[in-house]
Amino acid sequence: MTDKRMGKETVSQDEHDDFGMFDEIPDDLEDEEEGIEDEEALPEDMALHGEEGSTEKGKGGFLKELLVYAVIIVLCITVVPRYVIQRTEVQGDSMKDNLHDQENLLVEKVSYYFKDPDRFDIITFYPQGREEEEYYIKRVIGLPGERIQISGNTIYVNGKVLEEHYGKEPMVDAGIAEEEIKLGEDEFFVLGDNRNHSMDSRDGEAVGVVKKKNIDGHAILRIYPFSRFGTLNQ
């Protein structure tokens, strides 16, 4: 029987005798119970180590991903504008009415690695060589090996009249093309569309004929102002 006086629970001698055989737990049983407890704790320990490993792998993966993004950003800033595609801004009125002052264009730089510019392409180039920062934007009129002459407002290519409609107004000055000139195998003759307000191949000292090695790219798309967004007239 139990006695719950004084708020305590006691076991009578008789009851104690009945349960006396369980007072002492054999050592081997205690060891087995400890072993079970250890086995039950093992998955938790293993899970803990697994989480630490995942964390370390996660950090390594993040650093690799960060490195990839950094490389991409560097390529976009340095390689892409130099060798692939670049935004450029028109300065001046030499290409009116097709291109206006402060318009923004995209210039691609890949195609001319594989072929020469075509007639009437709008190109960017360095008139004094790539070591100079200043570059121009003009339209290709004469191709390598051709004979070019300008008489009044008429352009002759190999003795034949060139049919074109890009000139804004009749030319006043033929420049060096007043007499027929022969282009070399790597030379191009370029003009601005606003012929009387353009410094181009007619000016033998400032520009002259353009060598292919100094051509930087092909202007293909007007991106600003948005009201004039679109491909360029060829």
C-alpha positions as CSV (number, residue, x, y, z in Angstrom):
1,M,0.0,0.0,0.0
2,T,1.1,3.6,-0.3
3,D,1.1,6.3,2.2
4,K,0.7,9.8,0.8
5,R,1.0,11.6,4.1
6,M,3.2,14.6,4.2
7,G,3.0,14.9,0.4
8,K,5.4,12.0,0.0
9,E,5.0,8.6,-1.6
10,T,6.5,5.7,0.2
11,V,6.5,2.0,-0.5
12,S,5.7,-0.5,2.3
13,Q,8.1,-3.3,3.0
14,D,5.9,-5.9,1.4
15,E,5.6,-4.0,-1.8
16,H,9.3,-3.3,-1.7
17,D,10.0,-7.1,-1.5
18,D,7.7,-7.7,-4.5
19,F,9.8,-5.3,-6.6
20,G,13.1,-5.9,-4.9
21,M,14.3,-8.0,-7.8
22,F,14.4,-4.9,-10.0
23,D,16.2,-2.6,-7.7
24,E,19.6,-3.5,-9.2
25,I,19.9,-3.6,-13.0
26,P,22.5,-5.9,-14.3
27,D,25.6,-4.3,-15.7
28,D,25.3,-6.0,-19.0
29,L,21.7,-4.7,-19.4
30,E,22.8,-1.2,-18.5
31,D,25.5,-1.5,-21.2
32,E,22.9,-2.6,-23.7
33,E,20.7,0.3,-22.8
34,E,23.6,2.7,-23.1
35,G,24.4,1.2,-26.5
36,I,20.9,1.7,-27.7
37,E,21.0,5.3,-26.5
38,D,24.3,5.8,-28.4
39,E,22.8,4.3,-31.5
40,E,19.8,6.5,-31.2
41,A,22.1,9.6,-30.9
42,L,24.2,8.5,-33.8
43,P,22.0,9.7,-36.6
44,E,21.7,13.1,-35.0
45,D,25.5,13.4,-34.8
46,M,25.8,12.3,-38.4
47,A,23.1,14.8,-39.5
48,L,25.1,17.5,-37.7
49,H,28.2,16.6,-39.6
50,G,26.3,16.5,-42.8
51,E,24.9,19.9,-42.3
52,E,28.4,21.3,-41.7
53,G,29.6,19.6,-44.9
54,S,26.7,21.1,-46.8
55,T,27.4,24.5,-45.4
56,E,31.1,24.3,-46.5
57,K,30.0,23.0,-50.0
58,G,27.4,25.8,-50.1
59,K,30.1,28.4,-49.4
60,G,32.4,27.0,-52.0
61,G,29.6,27.0,-54.6
62,F,28.7,30.6,-53.8
63,L,32.3,31.7,-54.3
64,K,32.6,29.8,-57.6
65,E,29.3,31.4,-58.8
66,L,30.5,34.8,-57.7
67,L,33.8,34.3,-59.6
68,V,31.8,33.4,-62.8
69,Y,29.7,36.5,-62.5
70,A,32.8,38.6,-62.0
71,V,34.4,37.2,-65.1
72,I,31.2,37.8,-67.1
73,I,31.1,41.4,-65.9
74,V,34.8,42.0,-66.8
75,L,34.2,40.5,-70.3
76,C,31.1,42.7,-70.8
77,I,33.1,45.8,-69.8
78,T,36.3,45.1,-71.7
79,V,36.0,42.5,-74.4
80,V,32.5,43.0,-75.7
81,P,32.7,46.7,-76.5
82,R,36.2,46.3,-78.1
83,Y,35.5,43.2,-80.2
84,V,31.8,42.5,-80.4
85,I,29.3,45.3,-80.1
86,Q,29.5,48.9,-78.8
87,R,27.2,51.8,-78.3
88,T,28.3,55.0,-79.9
89,E,26.9,58.5,-80.1
90,V,26.8,60.6,-83.2
91,Q,28.5,64.0,-82.9
92,G,27.8,66.7,-85.5
93,D,25.6,66.9,-88.6
94,S,27.9,65.2,-91.2
95,M,25.5,62.3,-91.7
96,K,22.2,64.2,-91.9
97,D,19.5,63.4,-92.8
98,N,20.0,59.8,-91.9
99,L,21.8,60.3,-88.7
100,H,21.4,63.3,-86.3
101,D,23.6,64.8,-83.7
102,Q,23.5,63.0,-80.3
103,E,21.7,59.9,-81.7
104,N,22.8,56.6,-80.1
105,L,23.8,53.7,-82.3
106,L,24.9,50.1,-81.9
107,V,28.0,49.2,-83.8
108,E,28.8,45.6,-84.4
109,K,32.5,44.6,-84.8
110,V,32.4,40.9,-85.8
111,S,31.4,40.8,-89.5
112,Y,34.4,42.7,-90.8
113,Y,36.7,40.1,-89.4
114,F,35.3,37.7,-92.0
115,K,34.5,40.1,-95.0
116,D,35.1,43.6,-96.3
117,P,32.5,46.3,-95.8
118,D,29.9,46.6,-98.6
119,R,29.2,49.7,-100.6
120,F,26.9,52.0,-98.7
121,D,27.6,50.4,-95.3
122,I,27.8,53.0,-92.5
123,I,31.1,52.4,-90.7
124,T,33.1,53.8,-87.8
125,F,36.8,54.2,-88.3
126,Y,39.9,55.9,-87.0
127,P,41.1,58.4,-89.7
128,Q,44.5,58.8,-88.2
129,G,45.0,55.2,-87.0
130,R,43.9,53.3,-84.0
131,E,46.4,54.9,-81.8
132,E,44.3,58.0,-81.8
133,E,41.1,58.2,-79.8
134,E,39.0,60.2,-82.3
135,Y,36.9,58.1,-84.7
136,Y,34.5,59.1,-87.5
137,I,31.2,57.7,-88.8
138,K,30.7,57.8,-92.6
139,R,29.2,55.8,-95.5
140,V,31.3,53.6,-97.8
141,I,31.3,54.7,-101.4
142,G,34.4,53.2,-103.0
143,L,35.7,49.7,-102.6
144,P,39.2,48.3,-102.7
145,G,40.8,48.4,-106.2
146,E,38.1,50.7,-107.7
147,R,38.7,54.0,-109.5
148,I,36.8,56.9,-107.9
149,Q,36.1,60.4,-109.3
150,I,33.7,63.1,-108.4
151,S,32.5,65.6,-111.0
152,G,30.0,68.2,-109.8
153,N,27.4,66.1,-107.9
154,T,28.1,62.9,-109.8
155,I,30.2,60.1,-108.4
156,Y,32.0,57.8,-110.9
157,V,33.2,54.3,-110.0
158,N,35.4,52.7,-112.6
159,G,34.2,55.3,-115.1
160,K,30.5,54.6,-114.5
161,V,27.9,56.8,-112.7
162,L,27.2,55.5,-109.2
163,E,23.4,55.4,-108.6
164,E,22.9,56.6,-105.0
165,H,20.5,58.8,-103.1
166,Y,22.2,59.4,-99.8
167,G,23.6,62.9,-100.5
168,K,21.6,65.6,-98.7
169,E,22.5,68.2,-101.3
170,P,24.8,68.7,-104.4
171,M,28.5,68.6,-103.6
172,V,30.4,71.9,-103.8
173,D,33.9,70.4,-103.4
174,A,35.2,67.2,-104.9
175,G,38.4,67.4,-102.9
176,I,41.1,64.8,-103.9
177,A,38.5,63.0,-106.0
178,E,38.3,65.8,-108.5
179,E,40.9,63.8,-110.4
180,E,40.3,60.1,-110.6
181,I,42.0,58.2,-107.8
182,K,42.8,54.4,-107.6
183,L,42.1,52.7,-104.3
184,G,44.5,50.2,-103.0
185,E,43.6,46.6,-102.1
186,D,42.9,47.5,-98.5
187,E,41.5,51.0,-99.1
188,F,37.9,52.5,-99.0
189,F,36.5,55.8,-100.1
190,V,33.9,57.3,-97.7
191,L,31.6,60.2,-97.7
192,G,29.2,61.8,-95.2
193,D,25.6,62.0,-96.3
194,N,25.6,65.8,-95.5
195,R,28.2,66.2,-98.3
196,N,28.9,69.9,-97.9
197,H,29.3,69.7,-94.1
198,S,31.4,66.6,-93.8
199,M,35.1,65.9,-93.4
200,D,35.6,62.7,-95.3
201,S,37.8,61.0,-97.9
202,R,37.7,64.1,-100.1
203,D,40.0,65.8,-97.5
204,G,43.3,64.1,-98.2
205,E,45.1,65.5,-95.1
206,A,42.5,65.0,-92.4
207,V,40.9,61.8,-93.6
208,G,41.8,60.6,-97.1
209,V,41.2,57.0,-98.1
210,V,40.4,54.6,-95.2
211,K,42.5,51.5,-94.7
212,K,40.6,48.4,-93.6
213,K,42.8,48.0,-90.5
214,N,41.5,51.3,-89.2
215,I,37.8,50.4,-89.7
216,D,36.3,49.7,-86.3
217,G,32.8,48.5,-87.0
218,H,29.5,48.5,-88.8
219,A,26.7,50.8,-87.5
220,I,23.5,48.7,-87.7
221,L,20.9,50.0,-85.2
222,R,19.6,53.3,-83.9
223,I,18.6,52.9,-80.2
224,Y,18.0,56.5,-79.2
225,P,15.9,58.6,-79.5
226,F,13.2,56.0,-79.1
227,S,11.0,57.8,-81.7
228,R,13.6,56.9,-84.4
229,F,14.5,53.4,-83.1
230,G,15.3,51.0,-85.9
231,T,17.8,49.7,-88.4
232,L,19.9,52.2,-90.3
233,N,19.3,52.9,-94.0
234,Q,21.7,51.1,-96.2
